[in-house]
Amino acid sequence: MIPRGETDIVNGAHALVASVRTLIEEPFYPLTDTEFVEVMSEVETSLRQLETVKHRLIAETERRSLADRNGFKKTSIYLERTLRLSHADALARVRAAEKLSPQITAQGQDVGPQLPYVALAQEEGAISADHARRIAWIINRLPEITTDPERENAERVLTDYAREGSPDVLPGLGEEIMARIDPDGTLTRDKDRQRRRGLTLGKQRVDGMSQLTGEITPELRALLDPLLAKFARPGMCNPEDPDSPCSGVVVDPDPGTRGVVGTDSAIGSTNDVDALRAAAARDTRTAAQRNHDALLTILGFGVDLSELGTHRGVPVAVIITMTLAEVEEAAGVATTASGGTVSISEALKLAQGSRPWLAIFDGAEMPLRLGRGRRLASPAQRLALIAAEKGCTRPGCSAPASMAAVHHVTEYAKDGRADIENLTLACDSCHALIHDGPGGWKTVKLPSDHKFAGRTGWIAPPTVDPSGVPKVNRRHDLRGQLLSGLAKIHARNDVAAQRHRSRWGPLAVSVSSAGE
């Protein structure tokens, strides 16, 4: 029971209990859909804000030394016994409070939480406990050589993504951040990678199956990703389906525009596309099973890329994006179309003997005009979009370019041309969200005076975002955000240092003169 009293804390706790009881007892059916969604959103925000209250309660438990006073060695054990929590839950709460509640020095000074951006977002109800937990885990994994500004910048970038996206994308972002913070150091050193590389084919069991385990280098990953993207897609290479396409010459069913089938007489026919779509509808395999069947098929080809056909309009091959500065300095990391990263040295090694493509971008990092009079995007346009956008452009989506289709921002049926400035990348699931009916999303090209001029803005339906403001996906622009954010932090620190010098400089000179 909550103690009776007249303080705001006690009154607030009683009001919270009463509100929860109302939500439990009252029926939802009298609400309209709009009202119901609003209530659901407000409850979720409140639950997230209550995480901040939990942090404060645990911090106060520590301050009062309640564990010691009640005969427990640790606060987590005290919470286990008094609140009937599991050991893992109690320990997780204590660790979260250590990161996200204000820290008090031995002198009694409040220095704020260790993760201020995360703590603020959680206090506002913008991120969940899962978001915060994953960000804290990522920050904890950053190498010791990481500077304080780099660590702060990483936390800021991760928190910004958490405000708009799922917790599931954060581990991948964390890996990219670590690769960019120390691209040529101990975390990504070739010697360490080569030492850890290996594939182990276990002993064949009585049932004939064998276990395959191991760790692969970024170079092998970059080679495998585009192959699996094509041959492990639903419907392909299914041994349980005699009509499943299992050849590299199947034409890609993504023509760049919904409802239209692309053809290419050199590699397939419309019937091939129809067969693949029908096979995909029948496919009940898991992703792991599709990967297995795809690898079996690829090995059957003898890994001859000339026989592997195309995937989403471009040859099945490794597509790597890097800047001119990175090539000249032979340092940093390059990005693959499947969303992975490869060191510049490995990327240049992969480029040996390949057919190079050159993409040139303007000041807004958008490809220069590449107009087309036809309806379907050309391979060159696809490559330009891969280099510029690197993946699906819907806010919060982490699908890489290898899993994305080319979408007309203004539909072709509405006089939208297949010019590069009217094209963008959208994965299949996000592509299906774009329509004129209820709940449909819309896409626009942002004007020249916009912060993200030339980028694709997505407008969510009113049930998702009543503001109707177009938003962009910055998930694939991590490198630029890290650089700009770090520059702002350094500038802020320089200003603070200058103020400190201007304040204490005369005093230091006076003391020095007195000493002389």
C-alpha positions in Angstrom: 0.0 0.0 0.0 1.1 3.5 -0.7 1.6 5.5 2.5 -1.0 8.2 3.1 0.3 11.8 3.1 0.0 15.2 1.6 3.2 15.5 -0.4 3.1 15.8 -4.2 5.0 12.5 -4.5 2.4 10.6 -2.4 -0.5 12.3 -4.2 1.0 11.6 -7.6 1.4 7.9 -6.7 -2.2 7.7 -5.6 -3.4 9.3 -8.8 -1.3 6.9 -10.8 -2.9 3.9 -9.0 -6.3 5.3 -9.6 -5.6 5.9 -13.3 -4.3 2.4 -13.8 -7.4 1.0 -12.1 -9.6 3.0 -14.5 -7.7 1.6 -17.5 -8.1 -1.9 -16.2 -11.8 -1.7 -15.5 -13.3 0.5 -18.1 -14.1 -1.0 -21.6 -12.4 0.2 -24.8 -15.3 -0.5 -27.2 -17.0 3.0 -26.8 -13.9 4.6 -28.2 -13.5 5.5 -31.9 -10.5 4.1 -33.7 -8.8 7.5 -33.5 -9.5 7.8 -29.8 -8.3 4.2 -29.2 -5.0 4.8 -31.0 -4.5 8.1 -29.1 -5.1 6.3 -25.7 -2.7 3.5 -26.7 -0.1 6.0 -27.7 -0.4 8.0 -24.5 -0.3 4.8 -22.3 2.9 3.7 -24.1 4.5 7.1 -23.6 3.6 7.1 -19.9 5.0 3.6 -19.4 8.2 4.7 -21.0 8.4 7.8 -18.7 7.8 5.5 -15.7 11.2 3.9 -16.5 12.7 7.3 -15.4 10.7 7.0 -12.1 12.1 3.5 -11.6 15.6 4.8 -12.0 15.0 7.6 -9.5 13.5 5.1 -7.0 16.5 2.8 -7.3 18.9 5.8 -7.0 17.1 6.9 -3.8 17.3 3.3 -2.5 21.1 3.5 -3.0 21.3 6.9 -1.3 19.3 5.7 1.7 21.5 2.6 2.0 18.3 0.5 2.4 20.1 -2.7 1.4 22.7 -2.4 4.1 20.2 -1.3 6.7 18.1 -4.3 6.0 20.9 -6.9 6.0 21.4 -7.3 2.2 24.8 -7.1 0.5 23.6 -5.5 -2.7 20.7 -3.2 -3.8 19.8 -5.8 -6.5 19.3 -8.5 -3.8 17.2 -6.1 -1.7 15.0 -5.4 -4.8 14.7 -9.1 -5.5 13.3 -9.8 -2.0 11.1 -6.7 -1.4 9.6 -6.3 -4.9 9.7 -10.1 -5.8 11.8 -9.6 -8.9 13.9 -12.1 -10.7 17.7 -11.8 -10.2 18.2 -10.8 -13.8 15.5 -8.1 -13.7 16.7 -6.6 -10.4 20.3 -6.5 -11.7 19.2 -5.0 -15.0 17.2 -2.2 -13.2 20.2 -1.4 -11.0 22.5 -1.2 -14.0 20.0 1.0 -15.9 19.7 3.4 -12.9 23.5 3.6 -12.8 23.6 4.8 -16.4 20.4 6.9 -16.6 19.8 8.5 -13.1 21.6 11.6 -12.0 25.0 10.8 -10.5 26.1 12.5 -7.3 29.8 13.0 -6.6 31.4 12.4 -3.2 31.3 16.2 -2.7 27.5 16.2 -3.3 27.6 17.7 -6.8 25.0 16.5 -9.3 26.9 15.7 -12.5 23.8 14.3 -14.4 23.4 10.8 -15.8 26.2 8.9 -17.6 24.0 8.8 -20.7 22.3 12.2 -20.8 20.8 11.9 -24.3 19.2 8.5 -23.5 18.0 9.7 -20.1 16.3 12.8 -21.6 14.6 10.7 -24.4 13.3 8.2 -21.8 12.1 11.0 -19.6 10.1 12.4 -22.6 8.7 9.0 -23.3 10.3 8.9 -26.7 12.2 5.6 -26.3 11.5 2.4 -24.4 13.5 0.5 -21.9 14.7 -1.8 -24.6 16.0 1.1 -26.6 17.9 2.4 -23.6 19.3 -1.0 -22.7 20.6 -1.6 -26.2 22.2 1.8 -26.5 23.9 1.4 -23.1 25.2 -2.0 -24.2 26.6 -0.5 -27.4 28.3 2.4 -25.6 29.8 0.0 -23.2 31.4 -2.0 -26.1 33.1 1.0 -27.6 36.9 0.6 -27.4 38.9 2.3 -24.7 40.7 4.5 -27.2 37.3 6.2 -28.0 37.5 9.9 -27.0 34.8 11.5 -24.9 33.5 13.6 -27.8 33.3 10.4 -30.0 31.5 8.5 -27.2 29.0 11.4 -26.7 28.5 11.7 -30.4 27.8 7.9 -30.7 25.2 8.2 -27.9 23.5 11.1 -29.6 23.3 9.4 -33.0 21.9 6.2 -31.5 19.4 8.1 -29.4 18.2 10.0 -32.4 17.6 6.8 -34.3 15.9 5.2 -31.3 13.4 8.1 -31.2 12.1 7.1 -34.7 13.0 3.4 -35.1 12.9 0.0 -33.6 15.4 -1.3 -31.0 16.3 -4.1 -33.5 18.2 -1.7 -35.7 20.5 -0.4 -32.9 23.0 -3.3 -32.7 23.7 -2.9 -36.4 24.2 0.8 -36.0 26.5 0.1 -33.1 28.7 -2.2 -35.2 28.9 0.5 -37.9 29.8 3.2 -35.3 32.6 1.1 -33.9 33.9 0.4 -37.4 34.0 4.1 -38.1 35.5 5.2 -34.8 38.5 2.8 -35.2 38.5 1.6 -38.9 42.1 0.6 -38.9 42.8 -0.1 -35.2 42.4 -3.1 -33.0 38.8 -3.7 -33.7 39.1 -4.0 -37.4 42.7 -4.9 -37.9 43.3 -7.4 -40.7 45.6 -9.5 -38.5 42.9 -9.9 -35.8 40.2 -10.8 -38.4 42.4 -13.3 -40.2 43.2 -14.9 -36.8 39.5 -15.3 -36.0 38.4 -16.4 -39.4 37.3 -20.0 -40.0 34.5 -22.4 -40.9 34.1 -25.7 -39.1 32.1 -28.5 -40.7 31.1 -30.8 -37.8 31.1 -34.6 -37.8 28.2 -36.0 -39.8 25.6 -37.4 -37.5 23.6 -40.6 -37.8 20.8 -38.7 -39.5 23.2 -37.5 -42.2 23.2 -33.8 -41.0 26.3 -31.9 -40.2 26.7 -28.6 -38.2 28.4 -25.7 -39.9 29.8 -23.0 -37.6 32.4 -20.3 -37.9 33.3 -16.6 -38.3 33.8 -15.0 -41.7 35.8 -12.0 -42.7 34.1 -8.8 -44.1 35.5 -9.7 -47.5 33.7 -13.1 -47.6 30.6 -11.4 -46.1 30.6 -8.9 -48.9 30.7 -11.7 -51.5 28.0 -13.7 -49.9 25.5 -11.0 -49.2 24.4 -10.2 -52.8 24.3 -13.9 -53.7 22.0 -14.8 -50.8 19.9 -11.6 -51.4 19.0 -13.1 -54.8 19.0 -16.9 -54.3 17.7 -17.0 -50.8 14.7 -14.9 -51.5 11.2 -16.5 -51.1 10.4 -18.9 -53.9 14.0 -19.4 -55.2 15.8 -22.7 -55.1 13.2 -24.6 -53.1 13.9 -28.3 -53.2 10.4 -29.0 -51.9 8.8 -27.3 -54.8 9.5 -28.8 -58.3 8.3 -25.6 -60.0 10.6 -23.3 -58.0 13.0 -21.3 -60.2 16.5 -22.4 -59.4 18.6 -20.8 -62.1 20.6 -17.6 -62.3 18.7 -16.6 -65.5 15.4 -15.8 -63.7 14.5 -12.3 -64.5 14.2 -10.0 -61.5 10.5 -9.5 -60.5 11.2 -6.0 -59.3 10.7 -3.7 -62.3 11.1 -0.5 -60.3 7.3 0.2 -60.4 4.5 -1.6 -58.6 2.2 -3.7 -60.8 4.5 -3.8 -63.8 6.5 -6.8 -64.9 10.0 -6.2 -66.3 11.4 -8.3 -69.0 14.9 -8.8 -70.5 15.1 -11.1 -73.5 18.8 -11.7 -72.8 18.2 -13.3 -69.4 14.6 -14.5 -69.1 10.9 -13.9 -69.8 7.7 -12.7 -68.2 6.8 -16.3 -67.5 9.9 -16.6 -65.3 8.7 -13.7 -63.1 5.2 -15.2 -62.8 6.7 -18.6 -61.8 8.9 -17.0 -59.1 5.9 -15.0 -57.7 3.8 -18.1 -57.5 6.7 -20.1 -55.9 7.2 -17.3 -53.3 3.5 -17.6 -52.3 4.0 -21.3 -51.7 7.3 -21.0 -49.9 7.0 -21.9 -46.2 10.8 -22.2 -45.5 12.5 -20.2 -42.8 15.2 -17.7 -43.7 17.9 -20.2 -42.5 16.5 -22.9 -44.7 16.5 -20.5 -47.7 20.1 -19.6 -47.0 21.0 -23.3 -47.0 19.3 -24.0 -50.3 20.7 -20.9 -51.9 24.3 -21.9 -51.0 23.7 -25.4 -52.3 22.5 -23.9 -55.6 25.4 -21.4 -55.8 28.0 -24.2 -55.3 26.2 -26.1 -58.0 26.9 -23.2 -60.4 30.6 -23.4 -59.6 30.2 -19.8 -58.3 30.4 -18.5 -61.9 29.1 -15.0 -61.7 28.3 -14.9 -65.4 25.6 -17.5 -64.7 24.0 -15.7 -61.8 21.8 -13.3 -63.8 20.6 -10.0 -62.2 19.1 -9.0 -58.9 16.8 -6.0 -58.9 18.0 -4.9 -62.3 21.7 -5.0 -61.8 24.2 -7.9 -62.1 24.6 -10.1 -59.0 27.9 -8.7 -57.8 29.4 -6.8 -54.9 28.6 -3.1 -55.0 30.8 -1.0 -52.8 30.5 2.8 -52.1 33.5 4.8 -50.8 34.6 8.5 -51.0 37.4 9.8 -53.0 39.2 10.9 -49.8 39.0 7.4 -48.4 40.5 5.9 -51.5 43.3 8.5 -51.5 44.1 8.0 -47.8 43.5 4.2 -48.0 41.7 4.5 -44.6 38.2 4.2 -43.3 35.4 1.8 -44.2 33.4 1.4 -47.4 29.7 0.5 -47.5 28.2 -2.5 -49.5 24.8 -2.5 -51.1 23.6 -5.1 -48.5 24.3 -2.7 -45.7 27.6 -4.2 -44.5 31.0 -2.5 -44.1 34.4 -3.4 -45.5 37.7 -1.7 -44.8 39.1 0.4 -47.7 42.0 -1.9 -48.2 39.7 -4.9 -48.6 37.4 -2.9 -50.8 40.3 -2.0 -53.1 41.3 -5.7 -53.1 37.8 -6.7 -54.2 37.9 -4.1 -56.9 40.9 -5.6 -58.6 39.9 -7.1 -61.9 36.4 -5.7 -61.6 34.5 -3.5 -63.9 34.4 0.0 -62.2 31.5 2.4 -62.2 32.0 6.1 -61.3 29.1 8.0 -59.6 29.4 11.8 -59.1 27.3 13.6 -56.6 26.4 17.3 -56.0 26.9 19.3 -52.8 23.7 17.7 -51.3 25.1 14.2 -51.9 22.5 13.5 -54.5 23.5 12.0 -57.9 23.7 14.5 -60.8 20.9 14.3 -63.4 20.5 11.0 -65.2 17.3 11.4 -67.1 15.5 8.5 -68.8 12.6 8.5 -71.2 11.6 4.9 -70.4 9.4 3.7 -67.5 11.9 1.4 -65.8 15.1 2.5 -64.1 18.3 1.6 -65.9 21.1 -0.4 -64.3 23.1 2.9 -64.2 20.3 4.7 -62.3 20.0 1.8 -59.9 23.8 2.0 -59.2 23.5 5.7 -58.7 20.7 5.3 -56.2 22.6 2.5 -54.4 25.6 4.8 -54.0 23.5 7.8 -52.9 20.8 6.3 -50.7 22.3 3.0 -49.7 19.0 1.5 -48.7 15.2 1.9 -48.3 14.4 5.6 -47.7 11.3 5.2 -45.5 12.1 6.6 -42.0 13.2 4.0 -39.6 13.7 1.2 -42.2 17.1 -0.5 -42.1 16.7 -2.6 -45.3 19.9 -2.3 -47.4 20.0 -1.4 -51.1 20.2 -5.0 -52.1 16.7 -5.6 -50.6 15.2 -2.4 -52.1 13.2 -1.7 -55.3 13.3 1.5 -57.4 10.2 3.5 -56.7 8.8 6.5 -58.7 8.3 9.3 -56.2 5.6 10.7 -58.5 4.0 7.6 -60.0 4.6 6.9 -63.7 0.8 6.7 -64.1 0.7 10.3 -62.8 3.2 11.6 -65.3 6.2 10.8 -63.1 9.3 10.3 -65.3 12.0 7.8 -64.8 14.5 10.6 -64.1 17.0 10.1 -61.3 15.5 13.0 -59.4 12.1 11.2 -59.4 13.5 7.8 -58.3 14.2 6.5 -54.9 14.8 3.1 -53.1 12.1 1.3 -51.2 12.1 -2.2 -49.8 9.3 -4.5 -50.8 7.4 -4.1 -47.5 7.7 -0.3 -47.4 6.9 -0.1 -51.1 3.6 -1.8 -50.5 2.7 1.0 -47.9 2.6 3.6 -50.7 -1.0 4.0 -52.0 -3.8 6.5 -52.2 -6.2 4.6 -50.0 -6.8 4.9 -46.3 -3.6 4.3 -44.3 -1.4 4.9 -47.3 2.0 6.5 -47.2 3.1 9.1 -49.7 6.5 10.2 -51.0 7.8 13.6 -52.1 11.1 15.1 -53.2 12.1 17.7 -50.7 12.6 21.3 -52.1 15.9 23.1 -52.5 15.3 25.2 -49.3 14.8 22.1 -47.2 17.5 20.9 -44.7 17.6 17.7 -46.7 17.1 19.1 -50.2 16.8 16.6 -52.9 16.2 13.7 -50.5 13.0 11.6 -50.5 10.5 12.6 -47.8 7.9 10.1 -46.6 4.5 11.3 -45.3 2.9 8.9 -42.9 -0.9 8.5 -42.7 -2.7 10.5 -40.0 -3.1 7.4 -37.8 0.7 7.2 -37.6 1.7 10.8 -37.7 -1.1 13.4 -37.6 1.4 16.2 -38.4 1.7 15.2 -42.1 5.3 16.5 -42.1 7.6 14.6 -44.6 10.5 12.8 -42.9 13.7 11.3 -44.3 15.5 8.2 -43.3 19.0 8.9 -42.0 19.6 5.3 -41.1 22.0 4.8 -44.0 23.8 8.2 -43.6 25.6 7.3 -40.4 29.1 8.4 -41.5 27.9 11.9 -42.3 26.0 12.2 -39.0 29.0 11.0 -37.0 31.3 13.6 -38.7 29.0 16.5 -38.4 28.0 15.7 -34.8 31.6 15.3 -33.7 32.5 18.6 -35.3 29.7 20.3 -33.3 30.9 18.7 -30.0 34.5 19.8 -30.7 33.3 23.3 -31.4 31.2 23.4 -28.3 34.2 22.2 -26.2 36.4 24.8 -27.8 34.0 27.6 -26.9 33.8 26.3 -23.3 37.6 26.2 -23.1 37.9 29.7 -24.5 35.4 31.0 -21.9 37.4 29.3 -19.1 40.6 30.8 -20.3 39.1 34.3 -20.6 37.6 34.0 -17.1 40.7 32.6 -15.3 43.5 34.0 -17.6 44.0 37.4 -15.8 43.9 35.7 -12.4 46.6 33.2 -13.6 48.8 36.1 -14.9 48.3 38.0 -11.6 49.3 35.0 -9.5 52.3 34.3 -11.7 53.4 38.0 -11.4 53.0 37.9 -7.6 55.1 34.8 -7.5 57.9 36.5 -9.4 
